[in-house]
């Protein structure tokens, strides 16, 4: 990479870092390109050199975040598909661990869940944070199907309804914690959170 290209890349990353800080501080809609330029120490012209508009900055900010949910599901199924209850336990555990300790993911999720005044449900990067992919939905539903066949799924739940509750519970916990991380320590409590989730879906004494 040439010196000029390296400098351009540093400027682009500085703009994205500044945008992240501004979006977190005052929300996406209230942040202007002037705010971002001032925080990054660049001109608005420098922003327009790299990005068409604020929406393009927002998209690029989300694109640089690794969202590991499909990998978490694949890893758990590779190791524990023979034991669907513990496989689902591992998926929930590792998903909550990721939001606790993966700071770029945590900041992106905070922006999406609490700093976007209007969410676009069909936005591909937003969807990766706010919902499971169709791939992971199918895998998790398959696990609940195995649990049902084993007679371990609580009466009244289908594999589909169980998967929806599983997904909604985890998103709800993340939403609540990211709204104010000081209200409780998710890092200290996600083990018990996962236990509560799983016990609510299984017949008694199955964990």
Secondary structure, 3 states (H helix, E strand, C coil): CCHHHHHHHHHHHHHHHHHHHHHHHHCCCCCCHHHHHHHHCCCHHHHHHHCCCHHHHHHHHHHCCCCCHHHHHHHHHHHHCCCHHHHHHHHHHHHHHHHHHCHHHHHHHHHHHHCCCCCCCCCHHHHHHHCCCHHHHHHHHHHHHHHHHCCCECCCCCHHHHHHHHHHHHHHHHHHHHHCCCCCCHHHHHHHHHHHHHHCCECCCCC
